[in-house]
Amino acid sequence: MTLWSGRFTSSMDSTLWDLSESYSFDHVLYAHDIAGSRAHVQGLRAAGLLTEDECALLTATLDEVESEFDRGIFVRDPNDEDIHMAIERRATELAGEVGAKIHTARSRNDQVATTLRLFTRDALTEVARRCLALVDALVEVGGRNADAYLPGYTHLQRAQPVLLSHHLQAHAWSVLRDVDRLLDARDRLGVSPLGAGALAGTSLPIQPSLPASILGFAEPFANSMDAVSDRDFVAETLFCVALAGIHLSRMGEELVLWTTSEFNFATLGDAFTTGSSMLPQKKNSDVAELARGKSGRLVGNLTGLLVTLKGLPLSYNRDLQEDKEPLFDSVRQVLLVLSAITGAYQSMTFHAEVAEAAADDQFLVAIDIAESLVEDGMAFRQAHELVGRLVGDAVAKGRSFADVVLDDPATQRFAALFDPGVALARRCSPGASGPAASAVQLQRLADAQRAASNRL
């Protein structure tokens, strides 16, 4: 029997049932749906629509249903179309006639919207927490290799030397922005739809502010039609997760490069690498490749939902059932990637001697020579052109750049700039990549981490 069987004279066709049922994926919402039902029962009691004894019985019944799910003994009835129907059906079995009152002044429309907001709120918190764990790992790896440096790249060409800690902190700042977005999205979804009914509210004397308060929402809905049709919070969550996935993909790409024989800047621990089914010598950074690959899936989930939402008239439409699978999938995938990439960084051995040799590439001193000429009073464009000619001469003649610089009267006094680590140390402006600027940066990052943690 369906929840609307009174209106119909025949049962649902099996093809429509297969298309329509959602229990197979929305059963993961059971705890959030039961939490919403508990709050709804309290609201019905406050409105005088349930007696104290009925309220107590329904609350105990919902606790028992939740326990059955927790213990893995809940049995789905063949007619349970979704998790919401399953819980109500089981509650009615346990509580008898009183169970039939649980849906008073409620529609599945406001029930589903409330349940999904509760799930999404918890998911956003957990993703943010895992992001902060990744930031901790990035800072820890940088601290473990405090003096190590490597080339910084633009256009994937060596550009200037940077501390490893500076490089990893660049990723940390992007992840902290993800945390800000995730928690901002969590704040915005803090509106309870419960009490909106199917779309227009109810004639019964309920007060939506009570269940909203019980469930920890900042406020009840202002407009009943908006309350049941709004899925902005799902789209925003998918965007936040997709952008976090993009950042994780960039980290993955970098780890793939660093761990190649050609770069050889780093090695990941055996627990975070795989071998080859054919080639005995292989040690593959699959964790980084999967982090890179999953980003497409996260973007696809976001795009799919946006296309679903774009043509929907007010208020509720069954198309909105398509909000759940992309949300569940994106949350699950990003949590997997965050945990795995965090472990990969923690397992990483950084080959400082290799990276530093690359960072001490003589051509990376070109900007230091130009800036030294500026300090002597030369205009920057003139200095840039002068040093550029020296670079071109070294490349054309196959000579050492240092030798070319030392042979030129205008630049021969800059020989010391070619000493290992000197170019790195000269990066001293606020926020720069050298050691002198690193302490302030690390403190700013720590302050930002603390502020983000306090919002969880």
C-alpha positions as CSV (number, residue, x, y, z in Angstrom):
1,M,0.0,0.0,0.0
2,T,1.3,3.5,-0.9
3,L,0.8,6.6,1.1
4,W,-1.8,7.8,-1.5
5,S,-3.7,4.5,-2.0
6,G,-7.1,6.0,-1.2
7,R,-7.2,7.9,-4.4
8,F,-6.2,5.0,-6.7
9,T,-7.9,1.8,-7.8
10,S,-4.8,-0.1,-9.0
11,S,-1.3,-0.5,-7.8
12,M,1.8,1.1,-9.4
13,D,3.1,-0.5,-12.5
14,S,6.4,-2.3,-11.9
15,T,8.3,-0.2,-14.5
16,L,7.1,3.0,-12.7
17,W,8.1,1.5,-9.4
18,D,11.6,0.7,-10.6
19,L,11.9,4.3,-11.9
20,S,10.4,5.8,-8.8
21,E,11.8,4.0,-5.8
22,S,14.6,5.6,-4.0
23,Y,15.1,3.5,-0.9
24,S,18.0,1.8,-2.6
25,F,20.0,4.9,-2.2
26,D,18.2,7.2,0.2
27,H,18.2,4.7,3.1
28,V,21.4,6.4,4.2
29,L,19.2,9.3,5.4
30,Y,17.5,7.2,8.1
31,A,19.1,8.9,11.1
32,H,18.4,12.4,9.7
33,D,14.9,11.5,8.8
34,I,14.2,10.1,12.3
35,A,15.7,13.3,13.9
36,G,13.3,15.4,11.8
37,S,10.4,13.2,12.8
38,R,11.2,13.5,16.5
39,A,11.2,17.2,16.2
40,H,7.9,17.1,14.2
41,V,6.3,15.0,16.9
42,Q,7.4,17.6,19.5
43,G,5.8,20.3,17.4
44,L,2.6,18.3,17.1
45,R,2.5,18.0,20.9
46,A,3.1,21.7,21.4
47,A,0.2,22.4,19.0
48,G,-2.1,20.2,20.9
49,L,-2.4,17.7,18.1
50,L,-0.8,14.9,20.2
51,T,-1.3,14.1,23.8
52,E,1.7,13.8,26.1
53,D,1.4,10.0,26.1
54,E,1.1,9.9,22.3
55,C,4.2,12.0,22.0
56,A,6.2,9.8,24.4
57,L,5.0,6.7,22.5
58,L,6.0,8.0,19.1
59,T,9.3,9.3,20.3
60,A,10.1,5.9,21.9
61,T,9.0,4.2,18.7
62,L,11.2,6.3,16.5
63,D,14.1,5.5,18.9
64,E,13.4,1.8,18.3
65,V,13.2,2.2,14.6
66,E,16.6,4.0,14.6
67,S,18.0,1.2,16.8
68,E,16.9,-1.4,14.2
69,F,18.7,0.5,11.5
70,D,21.8,1.0,13.7
71,R,21.9,-2.8,14.4
72,G,21.3,-3.7,10.8
73,I,18.1,-5.6,11.5
74,F,15.6,-3.2,9.9
75,V,13.6,-5.1,7.3
76,R,12.4,-3.2,4.3
77,D,8.8,-4.0,3.2
78,P,8.4,-4.5,-0.5
79,N,6.1,-1.5,-0.6
80,D,8.6,0.9,1.0
81,E,9.3,3.3,-1.8
82,D,11.7,5.4,0.1
83,I,13.3,5.8,3.5
84,H,10.6,8.2,4.7
85,M,7.8,5.7,3.9
86,A,9.8,2.9,5.4
87,I,10.2,4.7,8.7
88,E,6.6,5.8,8.9
89,R,5.4,2.3,8.0
90,R,7.6,0.7,10.7
91,A,6.6,3.3,13.3
92,T,2.9,2.6,12.6
93,E,3.5,-1.2,13.0
94,L,5.1,-0.6,16.4
95,A,2.9,2.2,17.7
96,G,-0.5,1.1,16.3
97,E,-3.1,3.8,15.6
98,V,-0.9,6.4,17.2
99,G,1.7,5.8,14.5
100,A,-0.8,6.9,11.9
101,K,-0.7,10.4,13.5
102,I,3.0,11.0,12.8
103,H,2.5,12.5,9.4
104,T,-0.1,15.1,10.7
105,A,0.6,18.6,9.3
106,R,3.5,17.2,7.2
107,S,4.1,16.3,3.6
108,R,6.9,14.2,2.2
109,N,7.9,17.4,0.4
110,D,8.8,19.3,3.6
111,Q,9.9,16.1,5.3
112,V,12.4,15.3,2.5
113,A,13.7,18.9,2.3
114,T,14.3,18.9,6.1
115,T,16.0,15.5,6.1
116,L,18.3,16.4,3.2
117,R,19.3,19.7,4.9
118,L,20.2,17.8,8.1
119,F,22.3,15.3,6.1
120,T,24.0,18.1,4.1
121,R,24.8,20.1,7.2
122,D,26.6,17.1,8.7
123,A,28.3,16.3,5.4
124,L,29.6,19.8,5.0
125,T,31.0,19.7,8.6
126,E,32.8,16.4,7.9
127,V,34.3,17.5,4.6
128,A,35.5,20.7,6.3
129,R,37.1,18.6,9.1
130,R,38.9,16.4,6.6
131,C,40.1,19.5,4.8
132,L,41.6,20.8,8.0
133,A,43.3,17.5,8.5
134,L,44.9,17.8,5.1
135,V,46.1,21.4,6.0
136,D,47.7,19.9,9.2
137,A,49.5,17.3,7.1
138,L,50.8,19.9,4.6
139,V,52.1,22.1,7.4
140,E,53.7,19.0,9.1
141,V,55.5,17.9,6.0
142,G,56.8,21.4,5.4
143,G,58.0,21.6,9.0
144,R,59.7,18.2,8.8
145,N,61.6,19.5,5.8
146,A,62.0,23.1,7.0
147,D,65.2,24.0,5.0
148,A,64.3,22.1,1.8
149,Y,63.7,24.0,-1.3
150,L,62.8,23.3,-4.9
151,P,62.1,25.2,-8.1
152,G,58.8,27.1,-8.3
153,Y,57.3,26.8,-11.7
154,T,55.3,29.0,-14.1
155,H,54.1,27.4,-17.4
156,L,55.7,24.2,-15.9
157,Q,59.1,25.9,-16.6
158,R,61.6,26.5,-13.7
159,A,61.0,30.1,-12.5
160,Q,62.4,30.8,-9.0
161,P,63.5,28.8,-6.0
162,V,60.9,28.4,-3.2
163,L,60.9,26.7,0.2
164,L,59.1,23.3,0.2
165,S,57.1,24.6,3.2
166,H,56.1,27.7,1.2
167,H,55.0,25.5,-1.7
168,L,52.9,23.3,0.5
169,Q,51.4,26.2,2.3
170,A,50.2,27.6,-1.0
171,H,48.0,24.4,-1.2
172,A,47.0,24.8,2.4
173,W,45.6,28.3,1.8
174,S,43.5,27.0,-1.1
175,V,42.1,24.2,1.1
176,L,41.4,26.7,3.9
177,R,39.3,28.7,1.3
178,D,37.5,25.5,0.7
179,V,36.8,25.2,4.4
180,D,35.4,28.7,4.4
181,R,33.1,28.0,1.5
182,L,31.9,24.7,3.0
183,L,31.1,26.3,6.3
184,D,29.5,29.3,4.7
185,A,27.3,27.0,2.7
186,R,26.4,25.2,6.0
187,D,25.4,28.5,7.5
188,R,23.1,29.3,4.5
189,L,21.3,26.0,4.7
190,G,20.3,26.7,8.3
191,V,16.6,27.3,7.4
192,S,14.1,24.6,8.4
193,P,11.4,23.6,5.8
194,L,9.4,21.6,8.3
195,G,5.8,22.9,8.5
196,A,5.7,24.0,4.9
197,G,3.6,21.0,4.0
198,A,3.2,20.0,0.4
199,L,3.7,23.6,-0.7
200,A,1.2,26.0,1.0
201,G,1.5,25.2,4.7
202,T,-1.4,23.8,6.8
203,S,-4.6,24.9,8.5
204,L,-3.5,23.1,11.7
205,P,-2.1,25.3,14.5
206,I,1.6,24.3,14.3
207,Q,4.6,26.6,15.0
208,P,7.5,25.8,12.6
209,S,9.9,27.7,14.9
210,L,9.8,24.9,17.5
211,P,11.1,22.0,15.4
212,A,13.5,24.4,13.7
213,S,15.0,25.2,17.1
214,I,15.0,21.5,18.2
215,L,16.9,20.6,15.0
216,G,19.5,23.4,15.4
217,F,18.4,25.5,12.4
218,A,18.8,29.2,12.7
219,E,15.3,29.9,11.6
220,P,12.1,28.4,10.1
221,F,11.2,29.0,6.5
222,A,9.7,32.3,5.4
223,N,7.9,31.1,2.3
224,S,6.3,27.6,2.1
225,M,6.7,27.2,-1.6
226,D,10.4,28.2,-1.5
227,A,10.9,25.8,1.4
228,V,9.9,22.7,-0.4
229,S,11.4,23.6,-3.8
230,D,14.7,25.1,-2.8
231,R,17.8,22.9,-3.6
232,D,20.3,25.8,-3.7
233,F,22.0,24.2,-0.7
234,V,22.6,21.0,-2.6
235,A,23.9,22.8,-5.7
236,E,26.1,25.0,-3.5
237,T,27.5,22.0,-1.6
238,L,28.3,20.3,-4.9
239,F,30.1,23.4,-6.1
240,C,32.1,23.6,-2.9
241,V,33.0,19.9,-3.1
242,A,33.8,20.2,-6.8
243,L,36.2,23.1,-6.2
244,A,37.8,21.3,-3.4
245,G,38.2,18.4,-5.8
246,I,39.9,20.7,-8.3
247,H,42.4,21.7,-5.6
248,L,43.0,18.1,-4.8
249,S,43.5,17.3,-8.4
250,R,46.2,20.0,-8.7
251,M,48.0,18.4,-5.7
252,G,47.6,15.0,-7.3
253,E,49.1,16.2,-10.6
254,E,52.0,17.7,-8.7
255,L,52.7,14.5,-6.8
256,V,52.6,12.5,-10.0
257,L,55.3,14.8,-11.5
258,W,57.4,14.9,-8.3
259,T,57.5,11.1,-8.0
260,T,58.6,10.4,-11.6
261,S,62.1,9.3,-12.2
262,E,62.5,12.5,-14.4
263,F,61.7,14.8,-11.5
264,N,62.6,12.5,-8.6
265,F,61.7,15.2,-6.0
266,A,59.8,12.8,-3.8
267,T,58.8,9.2,-3.1
268,L,55.5,8.2,-1.6
269,G,55.3,5.4,1.0
270,D,54.5,1.9,-0.1
271,A,51.1,2.1,1.7
272,F,50.1,4.8,-0.7
273,T,51.5,3.4,-4.0
274,T,50.7,0.4,-6.2
275,G,52.7,-1.9,-8.4
276,S,52.3,-3.2,-11.9
277,S,50.6,-6.5,-12.9
278,M,53.3,-6.9,-15.5
279,L,56.3,-4.7,-14.7
280,P,58.1,-5.8,-11.5
281,Q,60.0,-2.5,-11.1
282,K,57.0,-0.2,-11.1
283,K,56.0,1.9,-8.1
284,N,53.0,4.0,-9.2
285,S,51.5,7.0,-7.5
286,D,47.9,5.9,-8.1
287,V,46.6,7.8,-5.1
288,A,47.6,11.0,-6.8
289,E,46.2,9.9,-10.1
290,L,42.9,9.0,-8.5
291,A,42.8,12.4,-6.7
292,R,43.2,14.0,-10.1
293,G,40.7,11.7,-11.8
294,K,37.9,12.0,-9.3
295,S,37.7,15.8,-9.9
296,G,35.9,15.2,-13.2
297,R,33.3,13.1,-11.4
298,L,32.7,15.9,-8.9
299,V,32.3,18.5,-11.6
300,G,29.9,16.2,-13.4
301,N,27.7,15.7,-10.4
302,L,27.4,19.5,-10.0
303,T,26.7,20.0,-13.7
304,G,24.0,17.3,-13.7
305,L,22.1,18.8,-10.8
306,L,22.3,22.3,-12.2
307,V,20.8,21.1,-15.5
308,T,18.0,19.2,-13.5
309,L,17.1,22.4,-11.6
310,K,17.2,24.9,-14.4
311,G,13.7,24.3,-15.8
312,L,11.6,23.4,-12.8
313,P,8.5,25.5,-12.1
314,L,7.4,26.1,-8.5
315,S,7.0,24.3,-6.3
316,Y,8.0,20.6,-5.7
317,N,8.6,18.4,-8.7
318,R,9.7,14.8,-8.7
319,D,12.8,15.8,-10.7
320,L,14.2,16.8,-7.3
321,Q,14.7,13.2,-6.4
322,E,17.7,13.5,-8.6
323,D,19.4,15.7,-6.1
324,K,20.4,12.9,-3.8
325,E,22.6,10.5,-5.7
326,P,25.0,13.2,-6.9
327,L,25.2,14.6,-3.4
328,F,25.8,11.3,-1.8
329,D,28.4,10.4,-4.4
330,S,30.3,13.7,-4.3
331,V,30.5,13.7,-0.5
332,R,31.7,10.1,-0.4
333,Q,34.3,10.6,-3.1
334,V,35.7,13.8,-1.7
335,L,36.0,12.3,1.7
336,L,37.9,9.3,0.3
337,V,40.3,11.5,-1.7
338,L,40.9,13.8,1.3
339,S,41.8,10.9,3.5
340,A,44.0,9.2,1.0
341,I,45.9,12.4,-0.2
342,T,46.4,13.4,3.4
343,G,48.0,10.0,4.1
344,A,50.1,10.2,0.9
345,Y,51.6,13.5,2.0
346,Q,52.3,12.2,5.4
347,S,54.1,9.2,3.9
348,M,56.2,11.3,1.5
349,T,59.9,11.3,1.5
350,F,61.2,14.5,-0.1
351,H,64.5,14.3,-1.9
352,A,65.9,17.6,-0.9
353,E,69.3,17.2,-2.6
354,V,67.7,16.6,-6.0
355,A,65.1,19.4,-5.7
356,E,67.7,21.8,-4.4
357,A,70.0,21.1,-7.3
358,A,67.2,21.9,-9.7
359,A,66.4,25.0,-7.8
360,D,70.0,26.2,-8.0
361,D,69.8,26.2,-11.8
362,Q,71.9,29.2,-12.8
363,F,69.2,30.7,-15.0
364,L,67.0,31.1,-12.0
365,V,69.4,33.8,-10.8
366,A,68.5,36.0,-13.8
367,I,65.8,38.0,-11.8
368,D,68.2,38.5,-8.9
369,I,70.8,40.1,-11.2
370,A,68.1,42.3,-12.7
371,E,66.9,43.4,-9.3
372,S,70.4,44.0,-8.1
373,L,70.9,46.3,-11.1
374,V,67.6,48.1,-10.0
375,E,69.0,48.5,-6.5
376,D,72.0,50.2,-8.2
377,G,69.7,52.7,-9.9
378,M,68.9,51.1,-13.3
379,A,65.4,51.1,-14.6
380,F,63.8,47.7,-14.4
381,R,63.0,47.4,-18.1
382,Q,66.6,48.3,-18.9
383,A,67.9,45.7,-16.4
384,H,65.5,43.1,-17.7
385,E,66.7,43.6,-21.3
386,L,70.4,43.6,-20.3
387,V,70.1,40.3,-18.4
388,G,67.9,38.8,-21.1
389,R,70.7,39.4,-23.6
390,L,73.1,37.6,-21.3
391,V,70.7,34.6,-21.0
392,G,70.3,34.5,-24.8
393,D,74.1,34.6,-25.2
394,A,74.6,31.7,-22.8
395,V,71.9,29.6,-24.6
396,A,73.1,30.4,-28.1
397,K,76.8,29.6,-27.3
398,G,76.1,26.7,-24.9
399,R,78.0,28.5,-22.2
400,S,77.4,28.6,-18.4
401,F,75.2,31.5,-17.5
402,A,77.5,32.3,-14.6
403,D,80.5,32.5,-16.9
404,V,78.6,34.9,-19.2
405,V,77.6,37.1,-16.3
406,L,81.2,37.1,-14.9
407,D,82.6,38.1,-18.3
408,D,80.3,41.2,-18.6
409,P,81.6,44.3,-16.9
410,A,78.1,45.4,-16.0
411,T,77.3,42.2,-14.1
412,Q,80.5,40.6,-13.0
413,R,80.2,41.8,-9.5
414,F,77.2,39.6,-8.9
415,A,79.1,36.3,-8.8
416,A,77.9,35.5,-5.3
417,L,74.3,35.3,-6.4
418,F,75.1,31.9,-8.0
419,D,76.0,30.3,-4.7
420,P,73.6,27.6,-3.6
421,G,70.6,28.9,-1.7
422,V,71.4,32.6,-2.2
423,A,68.6,33.3,-4.7
424,L,66.1,31.6,-2.3
425,A,67.3,33.7,0.6
426,R,66.8,36.9,-1.4
427,R,63.0,36.3,-1.6
428,C,62.3,38.3,1.5
429,S,59.3,40.5,0.8
430,P,56.1,39.8,2.9
431,G,54.5,36.6,1.7
432,A,57.5,35.6,-0.4
433,S,59.1,32.2,-0.7
434,G,62.3,32.7,1.3
435,P,63.2,31.8,4.9
436,A,63.0,35.4,6.2
437,A,59.3,35.6,5.3
438,S,58.3,32.1,6.4
439,A,57.8,32.6,10.1
440,V,55.2,35.3,9.6
441,Q,53.4,33.2,7.0
442,L,53.3,30.2,9.2
443,Q,51.8,32.2,12.0
444,R,49.1,33.6,9.7
445,L,48.3,30.1,8.5
446,A,48.1,28.9,12.1
447,D,45.7,31.7,12.9
448,A,43.6,30.9,9.9
449,Q,43.5,27.2,10.8
450,R,42.5,28.0,14.4
451,A,39.7,30.3,13.2
452,A,38.4,27.6,10.8
453,S,38.5,24.9,13.5
454,N,36.5,27.1,15.8
455,R,33.7,27.2,13.3
456,L,33.3,23.5,13.1
